[in-house]
């Protein structure tokens, strides 16, 4: 009987702890809309980067995309500097950063505050690739 009471007491204590834990602000549709906008911008960036063709590593660059709540980008993409529309690509990257910052602020998103270093980019088999692909999303 004592074991059952102890089990009930522990269970109720856990329920109370979860119920009283601070929750991020509930924003409903606006957060979903912000998330969709940020995802659409990343899709535009990936489309504009395309195959990132190159003939040497000197043509390869990295593009910081998005933003983490504690600062820095979400991830990097490799792109080729002879890109026909570099200004649009850089503008989309900035829009992605702004959208992610706004989204994190709106939802109260937190992160580990781990810094993601720029991995650099190299030309491999005629295409720019991140030097350390583990940091790409």
DSSP file (Angstrom, degrees, kcal/mol; ACC not computed):
  #  RESIDUE AA STRUCTURE BP1 BP2  ACC     N-H-->O    O-->H-N    N-H-->O    O-->H-N    TCO  KAPPA ALPHA  PHI   PSI    X-CA   Y-CA   Z-CA
    1    1 A X     >        0   0    0      0, 0.0     4,-2.3     0, 0.0     5,-0.2   0.000 360.0 360.0 360.0 -42.7    0.0    0.0    0.0
    2    2 A X  H  >  +     0   0    0      1,-0.2     4,-2.4     2,-0.2     5,-0.2   0.875 360.0  53.5 -62.2 -36.8    2.8    2.4    0.9
    3    3 A X  H  > S+     0   0    0      2,-0.2     4,-2.4     1,-0.2    -1,-0.2   0.886 108.5  49.6 -65.3 -38.5    4.5    1.7   -2.5
    4    4 A X  H  > S+     0   0    0      2,-0.2     4,-2.5     1,-0.2    -2,-0.2   0.917 111.6  47.9 -67.2 -43.4    1.2    2.6   -4.3
    5    5 A X  H  X S+     0   0    0     -4,-2.3     4,-2.5     2,-0.2    -2,-0.2   0.909 112.2  49.8 -63.1 -41.9    0.8    5.8   -2.4
    6    6 A X  H  X S+     0   0    0     -4,-2.4     4,-2.4     2,-0.2    -2,-0.2   0.917 110.7  49.9 -62.9 -43.0    4.5    6.7   -3.1
    7    7 A X  H  X S+     0   0    0     -4,-2.4     4,-2.4     2,-0.2    -2,-0.2   0.913 112.1  47.5 -61.8 -44.2    4.0    6.0   -6.8
    8    8 A X  H  X S+     0   0    0     -4,-2.5     4,-2.7     2,-0.2     5,-0.2   0.900 111.4  51.2 -63.5 -41.0    0.8    8.2   -6.9
    9    9 A X  H  X S+     0   0    0     -4,-2.5     4,-2.0     2,-0.2    -2,-0.2   0.913 112.0  45.8 -63.7 -43.8    2.6   11.0   -5.1
   10   10 A X  H  X S+     0   0    0     -4,-2.4     4,-2.2     2,-0.2    -2,-0.2   0.907 113.2  50.6 -65.7 -42.3    5.5   10.9   -7.5
   11   11 A X  H  X S+     0   0    0     -4,-2.4     4,-2.1     1,-0.2    -2,-0.2   0.925 111.8  46.6 -62.1 -46.1    3.2   10.7  -10.5
   12   12 A X  H  X S+     0   0    0     -4,-2.7     4,-2.2     1,-0.2    -1,-0.2   0.873 110.6  53.6 -65.2 -36.4    1.2   13.7   -9.3
   13   13 A X  H  X S+     0   0    0     -4,-2.0     4,-2.1    -5,-0.2    -1,-0.2   0.907 108.6  49.0 -63.8 -42.2    4.3   15.7   -8.6
   14   14 A X  H  X S+     0   0    0     -4,-2.2     4,-2.1     2,-0.2    -2,-0.2   0.895 110.4  51.2 -64.8 -40.5    5.6   15.1  -12.1
   15   15 A X  H  X S+     0   0    0     -4,-2.1     4,-2.2     1,-0.2    -2,-0.2   0.915 110.3  48.8 -62.6 -43.1    2.3   16.2  -13.6
   16   16 A X  H  X S+     0   0    0     -4,-2.2     4,-1.9     1,-0.2    -1,-0.2   0.891 109.5  52.6 -65.2 -39.7    2.3   19.4  -11.5
   17   17 A X  H  X S+     0   0    0     -4,-2.1     4,-0.8     1,-0.2    -1,-0.2   0.906 111.2  46.3 -63.0 -42.1    5.9   20.1  -12.6
   18   18 A X  H  < S+     0   0    0     -4,-2.1     3,-0.5     1,-0.2    -1,-0.2   0.889 112.0  50.8 -68.3 -38.2    5.1   19.8  -16.3
   19   19 A X  H  < S+     0   0    0     -4,-2.2    -1,-0.2     1,-0.2    -2,-0.2   0.834 113.8  44.2 -69.1 -31.9    1.9   21.9  -15.9
   20   20 A X  H  < S+     0   0    0     -4,-1.9    -1,-0.2    -5,-0.2    -2,-0.2   0.519  85.7 113.6 -93.5  -3.8    3.8   24.8  -14.2
   21   21 A X  S  < S-     0   0    0     -4,-0.8     2,-0.1    -3,-0.5    -3,-0.0  -0.409  81.6 -98.0 -65.0 140.7    6.8   24.8  -16.5
   22   22 A X        -     0   0    0     -2,-0.1     2,-0.3     1,-0.0    -1,-0.1  -0.379  41.7-154.9 -63.0 135.0    7.1   28.0  -18.6
   23   23 A X        -     0   0    0     -2,-0.1     3,-0.1    -3,-0.1    -1,-0.0  -0.845  20.5-106.3-110.7 146.2    5.7   27.5  -22.0
   24   24 A X        -     0   0    0     -2,-0.3    84,-0.2     1,-0.1    83,-0.1  -0.354  55.1 -81.2 -65.0 153.9    6.6   29.5  -25.1
   25   25 A X        -     0   0    0      1,-0.1     2,-0.7    81,-0.1    -1,-0.1  -0.279  42.3-129.0 -57.2 137.5    3.9   32.0  -26.2
   26   26 A X        +     0   0    0      1,-0.1    -1,-0.1    -3,-0.1    81,-0.0  -0.811  38.4 161.9 -90.7 119.4    1.2   30.4  -28.2
   27   27 A X    >   -     0   0    0     -2,-0.7     3,-1.0     1,-0.2    -1,-0.1   0.519  21.4-165.7-118.5  -9.0    0.7   32.4  -31.4
   28   28 A X  T >>  +     0   0    0      1,-0.2     4,-1.4     2,-0.1     3,-0.7  -0.356  67.9  10.0  64.9-129.9   -1.2   30.0  -33.6
   29   29 A X  H 3> S+     0   0    0      1,-0.2     4,-2.9     2,-0.2    -1,-0.2   0.826 121.3  61.9 -58.8 -40.4   -1.4   30.8  -37.3
   30   30 A X  H <> S+     0   0    0     -3,-1.0     4,-2.7     1,-0.2    -1,-0.2   0.900 105.3  48.1 -58.0 -39.0    1.1   33.7  -37.4
   31   31 A X  H <> S+     0   0    0     -3,-0.7     4,-2.6     2,-0.2    -1,-0.2   0.916 112.8  48.4 -65.8 -41.3    4.0   31.4  -36.2
   32   32 A X  H  X S+     0   0    0     -4,-1.4     4,-2.3     2,-0.2    -2,-0.2   0.897 112.6  48.8 -63.7 -39.2    3.0   28.8  -38.8
   33   33 A X  H  X S+     0   0    0     -4,-2.9     4,-2.5     2,-0.2    -2,-0.2   0.917 111.4  48.9 -66.1 -43.5    2.9   31.5  -41.5
   34   34 A X  H  X S+     0   0    0     -4,-2.7     4,-2.4    -5,-0.2    -2,-0.2   0.905 111.6  50.0 -62.5 -41.1    6.3   32.9  -40.4
   35   35 A X  H  X S+     0   0    0     -4,-2.6     4,-2.3     1,-0.2    -1,-0.2   0.905 110.9  49.1 -63.3 -42.1    7.7   29.3  -40.5
   36   36 A X  H  X S+     0   0    0     -4,-2.3     4,-2.3     2,-0.2    -2,-0.2   0.894 110.6  50.9 -65.1 -40.3    6.3   28.8  -44.0
   37   37 A X  H  X S+     0   0    0     -4,-2.5     4,-2.1     2,-0.2    -2,-0.2   0.925 111.3  47.6 -62.7 -44.7    7.8   32.1  -45.2
   38   38 A X  H  X S+     0   0    0     -4,-2.4     4,-2.1     1,-0.2    -2,-0.2   0.908 112.8  48.6 -63.7 -42.3   11.2   31.2  -43.9
   39   39 A X  H  X S+     0   0    0     -4,-2.3     4,-2.2     1,-0.2    -1,-0.2   0.883 110.1  52.0 -65.6 -38.1   11.0   27.8  -45.5
   40   40 A X  H  X S+     0   0    0     -4,-2.3     4,-2.2     2,-0.2    -1,-0.2   0.887 108.5  51.1 -65.8 -38.3    9.9   29.3  -48.8
   41   41 A X  H  X S+     0   0    0     -4,-2.1     4,-2.4     2,-0.2    -2,-0.2   0.918 109.4  49.6 -65.4 -42.9   12.9   31.7  -48.7
   42   42 A X  H  X S+     0   0    0     -4,-2.1     4,-2.7     1,-0.2    -2,-0.2   0.899 109.9  51.8 -62.0 -39.8   15.3   28.9  -48.1
   43   43 A X  H  X S+     0   0    0     -4,-2.2     4,-2.2     2,-0.2    -1,-0.2   0.903 109.1  50.3 -63.1 -40.1   13.7   27.0  -51.0
   44   44 A X  H  X S+     0   0    0     -4,-2.2     4,-2.6     2,-0.2    -2,-0.2   0.911 110.3  50.3 -62.1 -42.6   14.2   30.1  -53.2
   45   45 A X  H  X S+     0   0    0     -4,-2.4     4,-2.7     1,-0.2     5,-0.2   0.943 110.3  48.8 -61.2 -48.2   17.9   30.3  -52.1
   46   46 A X  H  X S+     0   0    0     -4,-2.7     4,-1.9     1,-0.2    -1,-0.2   0.887 112.6  48.9 -60.6 -38.8   18.5   26.6  -52.9
   47   47 A X  H  < S+     0   0    0     -4,-2.2    -1,-0.2     2,-0.2    -2,-0.2   0.918 112.6  47.1 -65.6 -43.8   16.9   27.1  -56.4
   48   48 A X  H  < S+     0   0    0     -4,-2.6    -2,-0.2     1,-0.2    -1,-0.2   0.869 110.2  52.3 -68.4 -36.8   18.9   30.2  -57.1
   49   49 A X  H >< S+     0   0    0     -4,-2.7     3,-1.4    -5,-0.2    31,-0.3   0.899  85.9 163.1 -63.8 -40.1   22.2   28.4  -56.0
   50   50 A X  T 3<  -     0   0    0     -4,-1.9    -1,-0.2     1,-0.2    -2,-0.1  -0.269  65.6 -18.0  59.7-137.9   21.4   25.6  -58.3
   51   51 A X  T 3  S-     0   0    0     -3,-0.1    -1,-0.2    -4,-0.1    77,-0.2   0.616  78.2-139.4 -78.9 -13.4   24.2   23.2  -59.2
   52   52 A X    <   -     0   0    0     -3,-1.4    76,-3.0    75,-0.2    -2,-0.1   0.934  27.3-158.1  52.7  52.3   26.9   25.8  -58.1
   53   53 A X  B     +A  127   0A   0     74,-0.2     2,-0.3    27,-0.1    74,-0.3  -0.267  19.0 168.2 -63.0 144.6   29.1   24.9  -61.0
   54   54 A X        -     0   0    0     72,-1.7     3,-0.1     1,-0.1    26,-0.0  -0.982  39.1-158.3-152.8 160.6   32.8   25.7  -60.8
   55   55 A X  S    S+     0   0    0      1,-0.4     2,-0.3    -2,-0.3    -1,-0.1   0.489  87.1  13.2-115.5 -13.3   36.1   25.0  -62.4
   56   56 A X  S >  S-     0   0    0     70,-0.1     3,-1.6    68,-0.0    -1,-0.4  -0.983  77.1-108.7-155.7 161.3   38.3   25.8  -59.3
   57   57 A X  G >  S+     0   0    0     -2,-0.3     3,-1.4     1,-0.3    64,-0.1   0.713 109.3  74.3 -66.0 -20.3   37.9   26.2  -55.6
   58   58 A X  G 3  S+     0   0    0      1,-0.3    -1,-0.3    65,-0.0    64,-0.0   0.714  93.2  55.4 -66.2 -17.8   38.6   30.0  -55.9
   59   59 A X  G <  S+     0   0    0     -3,-1.6    22,-4.4    21,-0.1     2,-0.3   0.573  90.5  96.1 -86.8 -10.5   35.1   30.3  -57.4
   60   60 A X  E <   +C   80   0B   0     -3,-1.4     2,-0.3    -4,-0.2    61,-0.3  -0.636  47.6 170.9 -91.5 138.3   33.4   28.7  -54.4
   61   61 A X  E     -C   79   0B   0     18,-2.8    18,-2.3    -2,-0.3     2,-0.4  -0.868  27.7-122.8-133.6 164.9   31.9   30.7  -51.5
   62   62 A X  E     -C   78   0B   0     -2,-0.3     2,-0.5    16,-0.2    16,-0.2  -0.906  16.7-154.8-112.1 147.2   29.7   29.9  -48.5
   63   63 A X  E     -C   77   0B   0     14,-2.7    14,-1.8    -2,-0.4     2,-0.3  -0.972  13.3-137.2-121.9 116.1   26.4   31.6  -47.8
   64   64 A X  E     -C   76   0B   0     -2,-0.5     2,-0.4    12,-0.2    12,-0.2  -0.589  26.3-164.4 -72.5 130.9   25.1   31.9  -44.3
   65   65 A X  E     -C   75   0B   0     10,-3.1     9,-1.7    -2,-0.3    10,-1.7  -0.951  42.7 -14.1-122.7 136.4   21.4   31.0  -44.2
   66   66 A X  S    S-     0   0    0     27,-0.4     2,-0.3    -2,-0.4    31,-0.2  -0.186  74.8 -97.7  74.3-167.2   18.8   31.7  -41.5
   67   67 A X        -     0   0    0      6,-0.3     2,-0.3    29,-0.2     6,-0.3  -0.983  16.5-135.5-154.3 142.2   19.6   32.7  -37.9
   68   68 A X    >   -     0   0    0      4,-2.9     3,-2.0    -2,-0.3    43,-0.1  -0.723  31.4-114.9 -94.7 150.3   19.9   31.0  -34.6
   69   69 A X  T 3  S+     0   0    0     -2,-0.3     3,-0.1     1,-0.3    -1,-0.1   0.812 117.7  45.6 -55.7 -31.8   18.3   32.6  -31.5
   70   70 A X  T 3  S-     0   0    0      1,-0.3    -1,-0.3    44,-0.1     2,-0.1   0.404 127.7 -85.9 -92.8   3.5   21.7   33.1  -29.9
   71   71 A X  S <  S+     0   0    0     -3,-2.0    -1,-0.3     1,-0.3    -2,-0.1  -0.240  83.9  72.7 111.6 159.6   23.2   34.5  -33.1
   72   72 A X  S    S-     0   0    0     -2,-0.1    -4,-2.9    -3,-0.1    -1,-0.3   0.003  83.0 -56.6  83.3 166.3   24.9   33.2  -36.2
   73   73 A X        -     0   0    0     -6,-0.3    -6,-0.3    43,-0.3    -7,-0.2  -0.322  34.2-128.2 -77.9 160.4   23.4   31.4  -39.1
   74   74 A X  S    S-     0   0    0     -9,-1.7     2,-0.3     1,-0.3    -8,-0.2   0.893  85.3 -31.0 -68.2 -42.3   21.3   28.1  -39.0
   75   75 A X  E     -C   65   0B   0    -10,-1.7   -10,-3.1   -12,-0.1     2,-0.3  -0.955  62.0-109.8-164.6 175.6   23.6   26.6  -41.7
   76   76 A X  E     -C   64   0B   0     59,-0.6     2,-0.4    -2,-0.3    61,-0.4  -0.891  17.6-158.2-119.3 150.4   25.7   27.4  -44.7
   77   77 A X  E     -C   63   0B   0    -14,-1.8   -14,-2.7    -2,-0.3     2,-0.4  -0.961  19.4-126.7-122.4 146.1   25.3   26.6  -48.4
   78   78 A X  E     +C   62   0B   0     -2,-0.4     2,-0.3   -16,-0.2   -16,-0.2  -0.741  35.2 171.3 -88.6 140.0   28.1   26.4  -51.0
   79   79 A X  E     -C   61   0B   0    -18,-2.3   -18,-2.8    -2,-0.4     2,-0.5  -0.941  32.9-108.6-144.0 165.9   27.6   28.6  -54.1
   80   80 A X  E >   -C   60   0B   0     -2,-0.3     3,-1.2   -31,-0.3   -20,-0.2  -0.844  16.4-142.3-104.0 129.6   29.6   29.6  -57.1
   81   81 A X  T 3  S+     0   0    0    -22,-4.4     5,-0.1    -2,-0.5    -1,-0.1   0.751  97.1  67.9 -65.3 -26.4   30.9   33.2  -57.4
   82   82 A X  T 3  S+     0   0    0    -29,-0.2    -1,-0.3   -23,-0.2   -22,-0.1   0.252  75.2 147.1 -74.8  22.3   30.4   33.5  -61.2
   83   83 A X    X   -     0   0    0     -3,-1.2     3,-0.8     1,-0.1   -34,-0.1  -0.312  52.6-136.4 -58.8 133.7   26.7   33.3  -60.2
   84   84 A X  T 3  S+     0   0    0      1,-0.3    -1,-0.1     2,-0.1     3,-0.1   0.721  98.2  33.2 -67.3 -20.8   24.6   35.4  -62.6
   85   85 A X  T 3>  +     0   0    0    -37,-0.1     4,-1.9     1,-0.1    -1,-0.3  -0.390  65.7 150.0-135.1  59.0   22.5   36.9  -59.9
   86   86 A X  H <> S+     0   0    0     -3,-0.8     4,-2.6     1,-0.2     5,-0.2   0.865  73.4  57.7 -59.2 -39.6   24.8   37.3  -56.8
   87   87 A X  H  > S+     0   0    0      1,-0.2     4,-2.1     2,-0.2    -1,-0.2   0.909 108.0  46.4 -60.9 -43.1   22.9   40.4  -55.5
   88   88 A X  H  > S+     0   0    0     -3,-0.2     4,-2.5     2,-0.2    -1,-0.2   0.897 111.5  52.4 -65.7 -39.5   19.6   38.5  -55.4
   89   89 A X  H  X S+     0   0    0     -4,-1.9     4,-2.0     1,-0.2    -2,-0.2   0.928 111.5  45.5 -62.3 -45.9   21.2   35.6  -53.7
   90   90 A X  H  X S+     0   0    0     -4,-2.6     4,-1.9     1,-0.2    -1,-0.2   0.866 112.0  52.3 -66.8 -36.0   22.7   37.8  -51.0
   91   91 A X  H  X S+     0   0    0     -4,-2.1     4,-2.3    -5,-0.2    -2,-0.2   0.899 109.1  49.8 -66.1 -40.7   19.4   39.6  -50.6
   92   92 A X  H  X S+     0   0    0     -4,-2.5     4,-2.6     2,-0.2    -2,-0.2   0.889 108.7  52.8 -64.4 -39.0   17.5   36.3  -50.1
   93   93 A X  H  X S+     0   0    0     -4,-2.0     4,-2.1     2,-0.2   -27,-0.4   0.901 110.2  47.8 -62.9 -40.3   20.1   35.2  -47.5
   94   94 A X  H  X S+     0   0    0     -4,-1.9     4,-2.5     2,-0.2    -2,-0.2   0.899 111.1  50.7 -67.0 -40.0   19.5   38.5  -45.6
   95   95 A X  H  X S+     0   0    0     -4,-2.3     4,-2.8     2,-0.2    -2,-0.2   0.905 109.1  52.0 -62.9 -41.2   15.7   38.0  -45.9
   96   96 A X  H  X S+     0   0    0     -4,-2.6     4,-2.4     2,-0.2     5,-0.2   0.915 109.7  49.4 -60.2 -43.9   16.2   34.4  -44.5
   97   97 A X  H  X S+     0   0    0     -4,-2.1     4,-2.2   -31,-0.2    -2,-0.2   0.937 113.0  46.3 -61.2 -47.3   18.1   35.8  -41.6
   98   98 A X  H  X S+     0   0    0     -4,-2.5     4,-2.3     1,-0.2    -2,-0.2   0.903 112.5  50.2 -63.1 -42.7   15.5   38.4  -40.8
   99   99 A X  H  X S+     0   0    0     -4,-2.8     4,-2.6     1,-0.2    -1,-0.2   0.918 111.6  47.4 -63.8 -43.7   12.6   35.9  -41.1
  100  100 A X  H  X S+     0   0    0     -4,-2.4     4,-2.5     2,-0.2    -1,-0.2   0.882 111.6  50.8 -67.0 -37.9   14.3   33.4  -38.8
  101  101 A X  H  X S+     0   0    0     -4,-2.2     4,-2.0    -5,-0.2    -1,-0.2   0.923 113.1  45.7 -64.0 -43.1   15.1   36.1  -36.2
  102  102 A X  H  X S+     0   0    0     -4,-2.3     4,-2.6     2,-0.2    -2,-0.2   0.907 112.8  50.6 -65.4 -42.1   11.5   37.3  -36.2
  103  103 A X  H  X S+     0   0    0     -4,-2.6     4,-2.4     2,-0.2     6,-0.3   0.920 110.9  48.0 -62.1 -45.5   10.2   33.7  -36.0
  104  104 A X  H  X>S+     0   0    0     -4,-2.5     5,-1.3     1,-0.2     4,-1.3   0.886 113.4  48.2 -63.9 -38.8   12.4   32.9  -33.0
  105  105 A X  H  <5S+     0   0    0     -4,-2.0    -2,-0.2    -5,-0.2    -1,-0.2   0.905 112.5  48.7 -66.7 -41.7   11.3   36.1  -31.3
  106  106 A X  H  <5S+     0   0    0     -4,-2.6    -2,-0.2     1,-0.2    -1,-0.2   0.886 119.7  35.9 -66.1 -41.0    7.7   35.4  -32.0
  107  107 A X  H  <5S-     0   0    0     -4,-2.4    -1,-0.2    -5,-0.2    -2,-0.2   0.566 104.6-120.6 -92.6  -9.7    7.7   31.8  -30.7
  108  108 A X  T  <5 -     0   0    0     -4,-1.3    -3,-0.2    -5,-0.2    -4,-0.1   0.754  47.0-178.3  74.7  23.1   10.2   32.3  -27.9
  109  109 A X      < -     0   0    0     -5,-1.3     2,-0.3    -6,-0.3    -1,-0.2  -0.245   7.9-163.3 -59.5 140.5   12.5   29.7  -29.5
  110  110 A X        -     0   0    0    -40,-0.0     2,-0.3   -41,-0.0   -41,-0.1  -0.807   4.7-167.9-118.7 163.0   15.7   28.9  -27.7
  111  111 A X        -     0   0    0     -2,-0.3   -43,-0.0   -43,-0.1     0, 0.0  -0.880  39.4-102.1-142.0 177.6   18.8   27.2  -28.9
  112  112 A X        -     0   0    0     -2,-0.3     3,-0.1     2,-0.1    -2,-0.0   0.563  49.2-129.0 -77.5  -8.6   22.0   25.7  -27.5
  113  113 A X        +     0   0    0      1,-0.2     2,-0.4   -42,-0.0    -1,-0.1   0.746  51.1 160.2  62.3  25.7   23.9   28.8  -28.5
  114  114 A X        -     0   0    0      1,-0.0     2,-0.3   -42,-0.0    -1,-0.2  -0.661  39.9-127.1 -77.9 128.3   26.4   26.6  -30.2
  115  115 A X        -     0   0    0     -2,-0.4     2,-0.7    -3,-0.1   -43,-0.1  -0.609  14.1-151.6 -77.2 131.0   28.5   28.5  -32.8
  116  116 A X        -     0   0    0     -2,-0.3   -43,-0.3   -43,-0.2     3,-0.1  -0.905  18.0-143.6-103.4 108.1   28.5   27.0  -36.3
  117  117 A X        -     0   0    0     -2,-0.7     2,-0.4     1,-0.1    18,-0.0  -0.342  27.1 -95.9 -71.5 152.5   31.8   28.0  -37.9
  118  118 A X        -     0   0    0      1,-0.2    -1,-0.1   -43,-0.0     3,-0.1  -0.548  34.4-157.7 -65.5 119.7   31.9   28.8  -41.6
  119  119 A X        -     0   0    0     -2,-0.4    -1,-0.2     1,-0.1    14,-0.1   0.644  27.9-132.0 -78.5 -13.3   33.1   25.5  -43.1
  120  120 A X        -     0   0    0     11,-0.1    11,-2.7    10,-0.1    12,-0.4  -0.037  18.1-106.7  78.5 166.3   34.4   27.0  -46.3
  121  121 A X  E     -B  130   0A   0      9,-0.3     2,-0.3   -61,-0.3     9,-0.2  -0.978  28.1-171.3-135.8 147.9   33.7   25.7  -49.8
  122  122 A X  E     -B  129   0A   0      7,-2.8     7,-2.9    -2,-0.4     2,-0.6  -0.933  30.1-109.2-135.0 157.0   35.7   23.8  -52.4
  123  123 A X  E     +B  128   0A   0     -2,-0.3     2,-0.5     5,-0.2     5,-0.2  -0.798  38.6 176.2 -89.6 119.7   35.2   22.7  -56.0
  124  124 A X  E >   -B  127   0A   0      3,-2.9     3,-1.3    -2,-0.6   -70,-0.1  -0.982  68.5 -19.9-128.4 119.2   34.6   19.0  -56.2
  125  125 A X  T 3  S-     0   0    0     -2,-0.5    -1,-0.1     1,-0.3     3,-0.1   0.860 129.3 -48.5  52.4  40.3   33.9   17.3  -59.6
  126  126 A X  T 3  S+     0   0    0      1,-0.2   -72,-1.7   -73,-0.1     2,-0.4   0.598 122.0  92.8  81.6  11.3   32.8   20.6  -61.1
  127  127 A X  E <  S-AB  53 124A   0     -3,-1.3    -3,-2.9   -74,-0.3     2,-0.3  -0.999  76.4-114.6-138.9 141.2   30.5   21.7  -58.2
  128  128 A X  E     + B   0 123A   0    -76,-3.0     2,-0.3    -2,-0.4    -5,-0.2  -0.555  40.2 176.3 -72.8 133.3   31.0   23.8  -55.1
  129  129 A X  E     - B   0 122A   0     -7,-2.9    -7,-2.8    -2,-0.3   -50,-0.1  -0.958  36.9 -95.7-134.6 151.7   30.6   21.8  -51.9
  130  130 A X  E     - B   0 121A   0     -2,-0.3     3,-0.4    -9,-0.2    -9,-0.3  -0.426  28.3-133.0 -64.5 142.3   31.0   22.7  -48.2
  131  131 A X  S    S+     0   0    0    -11,-2.7     2,-0.4     1,-0.3    -1,-0.1   0.839 105.1  30.8 -67.5 -31.9   34.4   21.7  -47.0
  132  132 A X  S >  S-     0   0    0    -12,-0.4     3,-1.7     1,-0.1    -1,-0.3  -0.821  75.0-171.8-125.0  91.0   32.7   20.1  -43.9
  133  133 A X  G >  S+     0   0    0     -3,-0.4     3,-1.7    -2,-0.4    -1,-0.1   0.619  71.2  82.4 -62.2 -14.7   29.3   18.8  -45.1
  134  134 A X  G 3  S+     0   0    0      1,-0.3    -1,-0.3     3,-0.0     0, 0.0   0.746  87.2  57.4 -62.8 -21.8   28.1   17.9  -41.6
  135  135 A X  G <  S+     0   0    0     -3,-1.7   -59,-0.6   -18,-0.0    -1,-0.3   0.440  87.2  98.1 -90.5   1.6   27.2   21.6  -41.0
  136  136 A X    <         0   0    0     -3,-1.7   -59,-0.1   -61,-0.2   -61,-0.0  -0.570 360.0 360.0 -87.0 152.4   24.8   21.8  -44.0
  137  137 A X              0   0    0    -61,-0.4    -1,-0.1    -2,-0.2   -60,-0.1   0.354 360.0 360.0-115.9 360.0   21.0   21.4  -43.6
